[in-house]
């Protein structure tokens, strides 16, 4: 009975997403921070910076790599991202007959904090060994909530009030799921993960500045070795590698969108050596900068930008 309910709820969500994405692969809806996506073929790996978000797949499957960690999620599992994470992502299950269909909700962490307090879920394991990403079960109730959220697009006047109610319900289901501890740990003040989340946010906003790990540790009120240890647990990479990936993603965006050359892009994102930039860019994206950008413009590979897209 539960399987049938899940199947029917998922089909309803898939139909709604399909209607909305007839003319666009990615649609930012009139509901704030809600995006729907469609892909009719398996997509090449894409370098994407994921923001805190909840991604629910109504049809198809996807693989996301963070550092050395790999997450595969599909119609039975949602993906929860609790902090900004540079990733490699690819759609692995999609076809013209059964396209990949998903809905992505960008998380308002302040709303999450308020909800955690209301439902008294402040007890978290401070040593939880996991990155800032987690997979949880996609239940019939979650599919139904997501479909109800998209149904609000038919009555725009209801969106400002009703969308907040539905989204809080979705967040409640995530927080009380097996993946919820990850999110609770990130937003609860005083935990090691909360301090690392602060450090991650600082790096995201200041990635152009030279990174001194000792100063970052002091600002996060942590020892250097403790910062390194917990930063790797949460992001699957060191602070320096995290900063490097942010710089490379931004350089790629600048070259693709603004038409500047590799040398200018390297300088804009903080590199002093163009040679080093070219070497690290090729290691990250598989091709030298301008070769990669030409391929993107010619449609020879997946369109890859460091934007919010799950």
C-alpha positions, 0 to 999 in steps of 0.5 A: 500500500505504501509503495502504491501511495509513493508511486501515485504521489511521485507520478503526480509530481512528475506530471506537474514538473513536466507541464512546467518544463515543456519549454525550458530545461530549468525554470525558476518558478514564481515561488521564491527559491523553488526551481524545477528541472528537466533533462531528456538525456543523460548529461555529461558531468557538470562542475556545480557549486551546490547551495543549501538545498533540498532536491527531490527527483520525480523521475530519473537519477543523478550522481553527485561527487563531493571530494572523494564522496559519491552520492547517487539519488533517484526517485526513492531518495532525496538529496540534502545539501546543508552548506555550499559545496563545489561538486561534480554532478551528472544526470545518469538516468533520463530519456525522451520517453522518461526525462529526468524531472526534479524540484529543488528548494533552496533552504532558508537556514533561519527558517530551519533554525526556528523549526528545530527549536519549535520541535525541540530537536536540539540534540545532535551528535557533534561527532557525526562523521558525514559531509554537508550532504546527505541522502534520505528517503523520498516518502509519499508525503514528501512527494505530495508536499512538493506537488502541492507546492507547485500547485500554488502556481495556479493561484499566485495570490496564495503563494506568499502565505501558503508556500511558507506553510507547505515548505515548513512541512517539507522541512519538518519531514526532512528534519525528522528523516534519517538525513535530518541530523546532518542539517540539524548539526549544521545550523545548531550554534556551538557544534563543530559543524556549525563553526565549520559552516561559518568558515565555509560561508566566510570562504565563499564570500572571501575566496579572492583573498589569500587564505591563511588557515591560522586566521580562519581557524582563529575566526572560527574559534577552533585550533588549526588541526581541529579546523582541518579535521572537521572541514574535511569531514564536512566538505570532503576537502581541505580549506585550501582545496575548497577555495581553489575549487571556488576560484576555478568555478568562478573563472569558468563562469567569467570566461563563458559569460563575460568573454574574457581570456584565461589570463584575465580570468585567472587574475580576477579570481586571485591567481598570480600565475597563469601557468598554475591556473591553466594547470589546475583548471585542466586538472579540475575540468579536463581541458585547458581553459579556452578549449573547455570554453569553446566546447561549452559554447559549441555544445560539445559537453554539458553546460556547466556553471557554478550556479544553484542547480540540482 
